[in-house]
Amino acid sequence: MNLRLIVLGALCVSNAAFANSNNVAVGMAVDQGLSAVVELGQQYRLTVGNDGIAADYLFKRGDLSSSTPLSWYVGAGAWAEWDDEFGVRLPIGLDWTVVPSVDLYGQLSPQVNFYSGAELQLGAAVGVIYRF
């Protein structure tokens, strides 16, 4: 199952990279443990960390106010931990544009763990990304 998620994430990332080669962001987060983050086109986010991997498709974004650099997003994704746990998640978060190229984000993720039967969980993440 982990290999399938990695392949799916790689395909999403490669397709988005060709479509939006000038809109790439990289950063660090606490999501799957301490994690490296790659975001493409403000739509695809791949997170690889000490505890596992997650791939999210951010399908809806909006601004909280036209006068503040704060925006929100909602997505759908999948995650897998290196110890065989896996599931789906719904990341709901806030982005704060500190300067034009740097964003801080935080998210809560209701998720379902399928490893030993469906189990509802709540995940969280905070991170910083730099846009090229």
C-alpha positions in Angstrom: 0.0 0.0 0.0 2.8 2.4 0.8 4.4 1.9 -2.6 1.0 2.7 -4.3 0.8 6.0 -2.3 4.3 7.0 -3.2 3.7 6.3 -6.9 0.4 8.2 -6.9 2.0 11.1 -5.2 4.9 11.1 -7.7 2.5 11.1 -10.6 0.5 14.0 -9.2 3.7 16.0 -8.5 5.2 15.3 -12.0 2.0 16.3 -13.8 1.6 19.5 -11.8 5.3 20.4 -12.2 5.0 20.4 -16.0 1.8 22.4 -15.9 3.0 25.0 -13.4 6.8 24.9 -13.5 7.1 28.5 -12.1 4.9 28.0 -9.1 6.8 25.6 -6.9 7.2 25.9 -3.1 9.4 23.9 -0.7 9.6 24.0 3.0 9.5 22.3 6.4 6.6 21.2 8.6 5.6 19.1 11.5 3.0 16.9 9.8 4.3 13.3 9.4 6.8 14.0 12.1 9.5 16.5 11.1 8.8 16.7 7.3 9.9 18.2 4.0 7.1 19.8 2.0 6.8 20.3 -1.7 3.8 22.3 -3.0 3.0 22.7 -6.7 0.7 25.2 -8.2 -0.8 25.9 -4.7 -2.9 22.8 -5.4 -0.8 19.7 -4.8 1.1 19.2 -1.5 3.5 16.3 -0.9 4.9 15.8 2.7 7.6 13.3 3.5 8.7 13.0 7.1 10.2 10.9 9.9 6.9 9.1 10.5 5.5 8.7 6.9 4.2 10.4 3.8 1.1 12.4 2.8 -0.2 13.6 -0.5 -3.0 16.2 -0.6 -5.0 17.9 -3.4 -6.1 21.3 -2.2 -9.4 21.8 -4.1 -10.8 25.0 -2.6 -9.0 28.2 -1.5 -10.3 31.6 -0.5 -9.2 34.9 1.2 -10.5 35.6 4.7 -10.4 39.4 4.0 -9.0 41.5 1.1 -7.1 43.6 3.6 -5.2 40.8 5.3 -2.7 38.3 3.9 -4.7 35.4 5.5 -6.3 32.7 3.3 -8.0 29.4 3.9 -8.0 26.1 2.1 -9.7 22.7 2.1 -8.3 19.5 0.5 -8.5 15.8 0.2 -5.6 13.4 0.6 -4.1 10.2 1.7 -1.3 9.3 4.2 0.8 6.4 5.1 3.1 5.8 8.0 6.3 3.8 7.8 4.9 1.3 10.3 2.1 0.2 7.8 -0.7 2.4 9.0 -2.5 4.3 6.2 -5.7 6.3 5.6 -7.4 9.3 4.0 -7.7 12.8 5.3 -9.4 16.1 4.8 -7.0 19.0 5.5 -8.6 22.3 6.5 -6.1 25.1 7.0 -5.0 28.7 7.1 -2.2 30.2 5.1 -0.5 33.5 6.2 1.7 35.2 3.6 4.5 36.7 5.7 6.3 38.2 2.7 5.4 37.6 -1.0 7.5 34.4 -1.2 7.1 33.0 2.3 3.9 31.4 3.7 3.2 30.0 7.2 0.4 27.5 7.4 -1.5 25.5 9.9 -4.1 22.8 9.4 -6.4 20.3 11.1 -7.1 17.1 9.3 -10.0 14.8 10.2 -8.7 11.4 9.0 -9.7 7.8 8.8 -7.1 5.1 9.7 -7.8 1.9 7.8 -4.9 -0.2 9.2 -6.9 -2.3 11.7 -10.4 -1.3 10.8 -11.8 2.2 10.2 -10.8 4.5 13.0 -11.5 8.2 13.0 -8.6 10.4 14.1 -7.6 14.1 14.1 -4.3 15.2 12.7 -2.6 18.6 12.7 0.3 20.3 10.9 2.2 23.5 11.0 4.8 24.6 8.4 6.6 27.2 6.5 7.1 27.2 2.7 9.1 29.3 0.3 7.7 30.0 -3.2 9.9 30.2 -6.3 
